Amino acid sequence: MSERVENIIQTIKQERRRFEVLCRSLSDGELARPVPDSTWIVRDFIAHLGTLDPELIRWFDGISRGNADETIRNADGQPWDINEFNDRVVAARREWPIDDVLMESETNRDRLIESLSKLTDENIDTVIHFMSDGKRPAADLPFSAFLSGWAYHDAVHVADMIKALPERADDPELRAWLEHPVVGWYQRAMAGPAAADEHQP
């Protein structure tokens, strides 16, 4: 396996272990709290972090085959709308027991790690087109740069969840976790004005 990919995988695994510990510590009341400046409740972010992995696997597998645009189109050729997808799959799991949500997430994450492990240095040096998600502008960047940031995706959404859990915000270990530069950058980006994407297909 590529040493660079292995390092990314180890970061992802470490972040997911910390995330699962936090999720399992939350009460039903905490899981049901609405998150400020969002249409989601706390548990929706947990569902999101499990349900996005199959789409990422499709993308990673496409990149390994030399098709970096695998996920910007649906099977019918229409552009893939990440926001519509996220809202739909999260809503479908809102009544699930949280253990079932975490079990699905664990299964999907194991598959994603397997997909990632197949990537070569050549694959991760591929230049990808990152589509705008309504807040962050579109950009062309090396796939390795995307992966290095995405490895902290769990912590990014823990920062969202903690907005609804202010009594936990002063925990020193949690605060140190959320002080990672990637987490801060993402939170600032998503709090800004919507970004137009003239190149979105």
Backbone torsions as a table, in degrees:
resi	resn	phi	psi	omega
1	MET	NA	145.9	174.4
2	SER	-56.4	133.5	179.0
3	GLU	-63.5	-36.2	178.8
4	ARG	-65.7	-42.0	177.4
5	VAL	-65.6	-41.2	179.2
6	GLU	-59.8	-41.1	178.8
7	ASN	-63.4	-40.1	177.6
8	ILE	-64.8	-42.7	179.5
9	ILE	-61.6	-41.7	-179.9
10	GLN	-64.2	-38.7	176.1
11	THR	-63.9	-44.6	179.6
12	ILE	-60.0	-43.7	-179.8
13	LYS	-64.0	-42.7	180.0
14	GLN	-63.8	-43.9	179.3
15	GLU	-63.2	-40.4	-178.9
16	ARG	-67.8	-36.7	177.3
17	ARG	-61.2	-44.2	179.8
18	ARG	-65.1	-39.9	-179.8
19	PHE	-63.0	-45.2	-178.4
20	GLU	-64.2	-38.5	177.3
21	VAL	-60.1	-45.3	178.8
22	LEU	-62.5	-47.9	-177.3
23	CYS	-58.0	-41.8	-177.6
24	ARG	-74.1	-12.4	178.3
25	SER	-88.7	-9.0	-174.9
26	LEU	-84.0	138.6	176.6
27	SER	-78.7	166.5	177.1
28	ASP	-58.7	-38.2	179.2
29	GLY	-64.5	-41.4	178.4
30	GLU	-66.5	-40.5	-180.0
31	LEU	-62.7	-27.5	-175.6
32	ALA	-92.7	0.4	-178.0
33	ARG	-71.5	138.1	175.0
34	PRO	-70.9	141.3	179.6
35	VAL	-92.0	125.0	-180.0
36	PRO	-55.4	143.7	178.9
37	ASP	61.0	30.6	179.6
38	SER	-148.7	156.2	173.4
39	THR	-90.5	-0.2	-176.8
40	TRP	-100.5	157.2	169.4
41	ILE	-98.4	172.3	-174.1
42	VAL	-54.2	-46.8	-175.1
43	ARG	-66.7	-20.7	178.6
44	ASP	-65.4	-34.8	178.2
45	PHE	-67.3	-33.9	176.7
46	ILE	-65.3	-44.4	178.3
47	ALA	-63.0	-41.2	180.0
48	HIS	-58.7	-42.2	-176.4
49	LEU	-71.2	-13.1	174.1
50	GLY	-97.5	-32.9	-172.9
51	THR	-85.7	-19.0	179.7
52	LEU	-75.8	-24.2	-174.5
53	ASP	-55.8	-43.5	179.5
54	PRO	-59.1	-35.3	177.2
55	GLU	-69.7	-37.0	176.3
56	LEU	-66.5	-37.6	177.1
57	ILE	-59.9	-43.1	178.7
58	ARG	-59.4	-41.0	179.3
59	TRP	-68.7	-48.4	-179.4
60	PHE	-60.3	-42.4	179.1
61	ASP	-64.8	-35.9	177.1
62	GLY	-64.7	-42.0	178.8
63	ILE	-63.5	-39.2	178.8
64	SER	-64.7	-23.2	177.8
65	ARG	-94.2	1.6	179.5
66	GLY	89.4	13.9	179.5
67	ASN	-118.8	88.7	-175.9
68	ALA	-72.2	-12.6	-178.3
69	ASP	-96.9	17.8	-173.2
70	GLU	-53.1	-40.3	-172.5
71	THR	-101.4	5.5	178.9
72	ILE	-86.8	0.8	176.4
73	ARG	-130.7	143.6	169.8
74	ASN	-77.0	174.1	179.9
75	ALA	-60.0	-28.3	-179.4
76	ASP	-86.3	3.9	177.9
77	GLY	91.4	-8.3	179.5
78	GLN	-77.8	152.3	178.2
79	PRO	-58.6	141.1	178.5
80	TRP	-83.5	124.8	-177.9
81	ASP	-98.9	103.6	-175.3
82	ILE	-65.6	-35.0	-178.7
83	ASN	-69.3	-42.0	176.8
84	GLU	-62.6	-43.9	179.5
85	PHE	-59.3	-50.6	-177.1
86	ASN	-59.5	-46.4	-178.9
87	ASP	-62.6	-39.9	-177.4
88	ARG	-67.3	-48.0	-175.4
89	VAL	-73.8	-31.5	177.4
90	VAL	-67.4	-45.1	179.6
91	ALA	-60.8	-35.3	-178.8
92	ALA	-67.3	-18.3	-176.7
93	ARG	-110.0	6.5	-173.4
94	ARG	-64.3	-26.7	-179.9
95	GLU	-98.7	0.6	179.1
96	TRP	-69.0	146.3	167.8
97	PRO	-58.0	141.6	-176.2
98	ILE	-62.8	-28.5	176.6
99	ASP	-63.3	-35.6	178.4
100	ASP	-69.7	-38.1	177.4
101	VAL	-61.9	-45.2	-178.9
102	LEU	-69.8	-32.1	177.8
103	MET	-67.2	-43.7	176.4
104	GLU	-61.8	-41.7	-180.0
105	SER	-61.4	-41.9	179.7
106	GLU	-63.8	-42.7	179.0
107	THR	-62.5	-46.3	-179.4
108	ASN	-66.0	-36.3	-179.2
109	ARG	-69.0	-36.6	176.4
110	ASP	-61.1	-41.7	178.7
111	ARG	-66.7	-37.9	180.0
112	LEU	-65.8	-41.9	178.3
113	ILE	-61.1	-39.8	177.6
114	GLU	-62.3	-42.6	178.7
115	SER	-64.4	-44.8	179.5
116	LEU	-60.2	-38.9	-174.7
117	SER	-64.7	-16.0	-179.6
118	LYS	-86.0	-10.7	-176.3
119	LEU	-75.1	142.0	178.5
120	THR	-101.0	171.1	174.7
121	ASP	-59.6	-37.9	178.1
122	GLU	-62.4	-41.5	178.3
123	ASN	-60.1	-47.4	-173.3
124	ILE	-78.2	-10.8	173.2
125	ASP	-87.0	-2.3	176.1
126	THR	-58.8	137.5	174.8
127	VAL	-85.8	123.9	-178.0
128	ILE	-110.6	158.3	173.2
129	HIS	-102.0	111.2	177.9
130	PHE	-87.4	115.7	-177.7
131	MET	-73.5	148.4	174.8
132	SER	-62.2	141.2	174.6
133	ASP	-108.5	18.9	178.6
134	GLY	99.2	-21.0	178.0
135	LYS	-118.9	-48.9	179.2
136	ARG	-90.8	137.0	-179.6
137	PRO	-71.5	157.8	174.2
138	ALA	-65.1	153.0	-179.6
139	ALA	-159.8	151.3	170.9
140	ASP	-100.3	127.9	-177.4
141	LEU	-154.2	158.0	176.4
142	PRO	-62.5	139.2	179.8
143	PHE	-58.2	-32.8	179.1
144	SER	-61.2	-35.7	179.0
145	ALA	-67.9	-41.4	176.2
146	PHE	-59.9	-48.3	-177.5
147	LEU	-61.7	-40.4	-178.4
148	SER	-62.6	-35.0	176.3
149	GLY	-79.6	-42.3	-177.7
150	TRP	-64.0	-22.2	178.0
151	ALA	-56.5	-21.5	-179.1
152	TYR	-104.0	20.2	-177.8
153	HIS	-59.3	-38.2	178.9
154	ASP	-59.8	-49.5	-178.7
155	ALA	-63.1	-36.1	178.2
156	VAL	-56.0	-43.1	-177.9
157	HIS	-86.1	-18.9	167.8
158	VAL	-61.8	-40.0	177.2
159	ALA	-58.9	-37.1	175.3
160	ASP	-66.1	-47.4	-177.4
161	MET	-59.8	-38.7	-176.4
162	ILE	-67.4	-20.4	175.0
163	LYS	-60.2	-28.1	178.5
164	ALA	-94.8	-2.9	-175.7
165	LEU	-128.5	58.7	-173.2
166	PRO	-59.7	-25.9	-180.0
167	GLU	-68.3	-16.0	178.0
168	ARG	-96.5	-9.9	-171.4
169	ALA	-65.4	-23.6	-177.2
170	ASP	-89.7	0.7	177.3
171	ASP	-62.6	122.1	-173.7
172	PRO	-59.6	-40.7	-179.0
173	GLU	-67.2	-41.8	178.7
174	LEU	-65.9	-42.9	-179.5
175	ARG	-62.0	-41.7	178.7
176	ALA	-63.9	-38.6	179.0
177	TRP	-61.1	-42.9	-174.4
178	LEU	-83.0	-2.8	177.6
179	GLU	-85.1	2.4	178.1
180	HIS	-60.1	138.0	-176.9
181	PRO	-55.5	-36.3	179.9
182	VAL	-62.7	-40.4	-179.5
183	VAL	-63.8	-45.4	179.5
184	GLY	-63.7	-42.1	179.4
185	TRP	-61.1	-45.5	-177.1
186	TYR	-64.8	-43.5	-179.1
187	GLN	-62.8	-38.6	177.5
188	ARG	-67.6	-40.6	-179.3
189	ALA	-63.2	-42.7	-176.3
190	MET	-76.9	-15.6	177.9
191	ALA	-87.4	-9.5	-176.2
192	GLY	-83.6	-176.7	179.8
193	PRO	-69.0	156.1	177.9
194	ALA	-59.7	143.1	-178.0
195	ALA	-108.2	127.5	177.3
196	ALA	-74.5	146.1	178.8
197	ASP	-125.7	95.1	-177.4
198	GLU	-68.9	-18.5	-174.9
199	HIS	-102.0	3.2	-178.0
200	GLN	-66.4	130.7	-177.7
201	PRO	-72.6	NA	NA
